[in-house]
Amino acid sequence: METIKNTTWLNLYNNHSTKNNVKHKETEEQSVYFFILDYSKNTVLFVNSAFTTITGYNNENFDLNFLTEIIHKDDLDYFLEKEEQGINFTSKIQYNDHFRYIKKYSYRIIKADGSSVRVAQESQALEINEHGNLSKALIMHKIINPDAFCKHTDYKIFDKVQNIYLDLNNNFNLTNRELEILTLIKQGLSSKQISDLLNVSNNTIQTHRKNILAKTNSNSFIELVKKLSYSDY
């Protein structure tokens, strides 16, 4: 019976469209590679083959020192600044909260042929240690249009639970109550439901809603949610 099962599985695999399309996919231009970073040992545990395809460098040479060496010299300080910012953020959270966030920013790297490309870096937790601190992370680099860079909005942290970007600097200057109401609106609650939940009047909720839209320069909450929603470069 086991042989029959294995044969059936093998036939399914051989006929699967993803296997049949391998040649087609290989001809497509690759624009993404990823690696696994071990924070406890400060080493790269794995990097996929797309790194070589995209950058021209040998995978075996890839480690943290090599990464800093290929970062564009004009972007190295920015890279170190954002890494420190990320470490400061993760040091304040513990255990499963690490898995809810994706940190994202971009910088330029120098390829083996001497040309430069801008990569959007996304990192998310893969493992935490017994103390609740981040120990391993998945890092993805995506080649993006250099014109997509804007220093004031480049560094982002996305909350996968709330499905919004964190307003890291409270750029919208929302109060804690307004942030709470905005979260409840995103969850689909009506003004009446929010007023009942927070034990305040419906008129108070309506006033908060107007203030939120005014502060965020939004015509509607649909527009505001789009501003806060996760999107690639």
PLY file of the C-alpha trace (Angstrom):
ply
format ascii 1.0
element vertex 233
property float x
property float y
property float z
element edge 232
property int vertex1
property int vertex2
end_header
0.00 0.00 0.00
2.86 2.36 0.86
4.42 1.82 -2.60
1.11 2.69 -4.28
0.82 5.87 -2.22
4.37 6.92 -3.05
3.88 6.18 -6.76
0.66 8.17 -6.82
2.33 11.11 -5.09
5.28 10.97 -7.51
2.98 10.98 -10.53
1.11 13.97 -9.16
4.37 15.80 -8.58
5.67 15.01 -12.07
2.50 16.32 -13.65
2.24 19.38 -11.45
2.22 22.68 -13.30
4.91 24.20 -11.07
7.36 21.49 -12.14
6.39 21.79 -15.79
6.92 25.53 -15.66
10.41 25.45 -14.15
12.09 26.38 -17.43
9.64 29.24 -17.95
10.28 30.59 -14.44
14.04 30.38 -14.89
13.78 32.69 -17.88
11.97 35.34 -15.88
14.04 38.10 -14.39
14.48 37.50 -10.66
14.10 40.48 -8.41
13.90 38.95 -4.91
16.30 37.00 -2.72
16.15 36.12 0.96
18.34 34.94 3.81
17.99 33.78 7.40
19.81 35.81 10.04
20.84 34.41 13.41
20.92 37.35 15.82
22.36 35.30 18.68
25.47 34.43 16.65
25.34 37.42 14.31
25.64 35.13 11.30
23.75 34.29 8.11
22.42 30.73 8.31
21.09 30.46 4.77
20.83 32.52 1.60
18.92 31.34 -1.46
20.45 31.02 -4.92
18.63 34.10 -6.25
21.23 36.17 -4.38
23.89 35.05 -6.86
21.57 35.47 -9.85
20.69 39.03 -8.87
23.96 40.35 -7.43
26.57 38.23 -9.22
28.28 37.33 -5.92
28.94 33.81 -4.65
26.47 32.64 -2.00
29.31 31.16 0.05
30.76 34.63 0.60
27.54 36.04 2.00
27.63 36.98 5.67
26.92 40.14 7.66
30.37 41.61 7.04
29.98 41.01 3.31
26.55 42.66 3.34
27.92 45.83 4.92
30.76 45.82 2.41
28.43 45.83 -0.61
26.10 48.53 0.75
26.55 51.81 -1.13
28.92 53.97 0.92
26.42 56.84 0.92
23.74 54.56 2.42
25.78 52.75 5.07
25.06 55.25 7.86
21.35 55.12 6.97
21.46 51.30 7.10
23.11 51.30 10.53
20.69 53.92 11.81
17.63 51.90 10.75
19.09 48.67 12.10
19.58 50.37 15.47
16.03 51.70 15.28
14.77 48.16 14.62
16.77 46.72 17.52
15.37 49.38 19.84
11.86 48.46 18.73
12.26 44.70 19.14
13.95 45.11 22.53
10.67 46.47 23.90
8.55 43.49 22.87
8.67 39.86 23.92
7.53 36.40 22.94
4.82 36.06 20.27
4.51 39.82 19.72
7.68 39.55 17.64
5.82 37.56 14.98
3.20 40.23 14.33
5.56 42.85 12.86
7.35 43.31 9.52
10.12 45.92 9.46
10.82 47.54 6.12
13.22 50.10 4.65
15.48 50.41 1.62
19.08 51.14 0.64
21.43 50.65 -2.28
23.88 47.80 -2.76
26.73 47.45 -5.26
26.49 44.38 -7.51
29.50 42.35 -8.65
29.55 44.20 -11.98
29.91 47.55 -10.16
26.36 48.77 -10.81
24.09 49.78 -7.93
20.51 48.76 -7.22
18.09 49.77 -4.49
16.75 46.93 -2.37
13.66 47.10 -0.19
14.51 45.07 2.89
11.75 43.33 4.83
12.48 41.42 8.02
10.21 39.33 10.22
10.78 37.03 13.16
11.31 33.31 12.66
12.34 32.33 16.17
12.56 33.77 19.67
14.72 32.50 22.50
13.73 31.36 25.99
13.96 34.95 27.23
11.43 36.15 24.67
14.00 37.96 22.53
14.37 37.73 18.76
16.94 35.08 17.80
16.31 34.36 14.09
14.72 36.42 11.34
13.81 36.03 7.70
15.20 38.88 5.60
13.94 39.54 2.08
15.53 41.91 -0.44
13.45 43.10 -3.38
14.93 45.19 -6.18
12.91 48.39 -6.51
12.86 51.56 -8.55
15.40 54.04 -7.11
12.79 56.79 -7.45
10.61 54.97 -4.90
12.88 56.11 -2.06
11.63 58.85 0.26
13.66 59.23 3.45
10.73 60.55 5.49
8.50 57.55 4.75
11.03 54.81 3.93
11.27 53.14 7.34
8.05 51.31 8.20
6.82 48.71 10.64
3.72 46.80 9.60
1.42 45.28 12.23
0.01 42.05 10.74
-2.59 41.76 13.52
-4.10 45.22 13.03
-3.25 45.19 9.30
-1.81 48.70 9.40
1.55 50.43 9.48
2.55 51.78 12.88
2.63 55.55 13.07
6.13 55.42 14.55
6.48 59.15 15.06
2.76 59.76 15.54
2.88 61.87 12.40
-0.90 62.18 12.49
-0.74 63.39 16.12
-3.65 61.18 17.11
-4.50 60.81 20.79
-4.53 57.40 22.45
-8.35 57.45 22.35
-8.36 58.33 18.66
-5.91 55.50 17.93
-8.15 53.14 19.88
-11.23 54.24 17.94
-9.39 53.98 14.63
-8.44 50.38 15.45
-12.07 49.54 16.25
-13.26 51.17 13.01
-10.78 49.03 11.09
-12.27 45.99 12.81
-15.64 46.90 11.28
-17.41 48.27 14.35
-20.06 50.94 13.93
-20.09 54.18 15.93
-22.89 52.77 18.10
-20.94 49.59 18.79
-17.82 51.60 19.64
-19.74 53.92 21.95
-21.23 50.91 23.78
-17.84 49.22 24.03
-16.04 52.31 25.33
-19.01 53.44 27.43
-19.16 56.92 25.90
-21.88 58.72 23.96
-22.38 58.25 20.25
-21.87 62.00 19.77
-18.43 61.70 21.37
-17.49 58.93 18.93
-18.73 61.03 16.00
-16.58 63.93 17.17
-13.53 61.66 17.41
-14.22 60.34 13.91
-14.29 63.87 12.48
-11.07 64.77 14.31
-9.31 61.64 13.02
-10.24 62.44 9.42
-9.18 66.06 9.83
-5.80 65.19 11.38
-5.03 62.59 8.71
-6.25 64.82 5.86
-8.64 62.07 4.75
-12.07 62.39 3.18
-13.25 59.02 4.48
-12.09 56.12 6.59
-11.81 54.02 3.45
-9.21 56.51 2.19
-7.46 56.52 5.58
-7.31 52.73 5.75
-5.67 52.71 2.31
-3.04 55.12 3.61
-2.31 52.78 6.48
-2.57 49.50 4.60
0.46 47.38 3.75
1.75 47.69 0.20
4.98 46.89 -1.62
7.16 49.44 -3.39
0 1
1 2
2 3
3 4
4 5
5 6
6 7
7 8
8 9
9 10
10 11
11 12
12 13
13 14
14 15
15 16
16 17
17 18
18 19
19 20
20 21
21 22
22 23
23 24
24 25
25 26
26 27
27 28
28 29
29 30
30 31
31 32
32 33
33 34
34 35
35 36
36 37
37 38
38 39
39 40
40 41
41 42
42 43
43 44
44 45
45 46
46 47
47 48
48 49
49 50
50 51
51 52
52 53
53 54
54 55
55 56
56 57
57 58
58 59
59 60
60 61
61 62
62 63
63 64
64 65
65 66
66 67
67 68
68 69
69 70
70 71
71 72
72 73
73 74
74 75
75 76
76 77
77 78
78 79
79 80
80 81
81 82
82 83
83 84
84 85
85 86
86 87
87 88
88 89
89 90
90 91
91 92
92 93
93 94
94 95
95 96
96 97
97 98
98 99
99 100
100 101
101 102
102 103
103 104
104 105
105 106
106 107
107 108
108 109
109 110
110 111
111 112
112 113
113 114
114 115
115 116
116 117
117 118
118 119
119 120
120 121
121 122
122 123
123 124
124 125
125 126
126 127
127 128
128 129
129 130
130 131
131 132
132 133
133 134
134 135
135 136
136 137
137 138
138 139
139 140
140 141
141 142
142 143
143 144
144 145
145 146
146 147
147 148
148 149
149 150
150 151
151 152
152 153
153 154
154 155
155 156
156 157
157 158
158 159
159 160
160 161
161 162
162 163
163 164
164 165
165 166
166 167
167 168
168 169
169 170
170 171
171 172
172 173
173 174
174 175
175 176
176 177
177 178
178 179
179 180
180 181
181 182
182 183
183 184
184 185
185 186
186 187
187 188
188 189
189 190
190 191
191 192
192 193
193 194
194 195
195 196
196 197
197 198
198 199
199 200
200 201
201 202
202 203
203 204
204 205
205 206
206 207
207 208
208 209
209 210
210 211
211 212
212 213
213 214
214 215
215 216
216 217
217 218
218 219
219 220
220 221
221 222
222 223
223 224
224 225
225 226
226 227
227 228
228 229
229 230
230 231
231 232
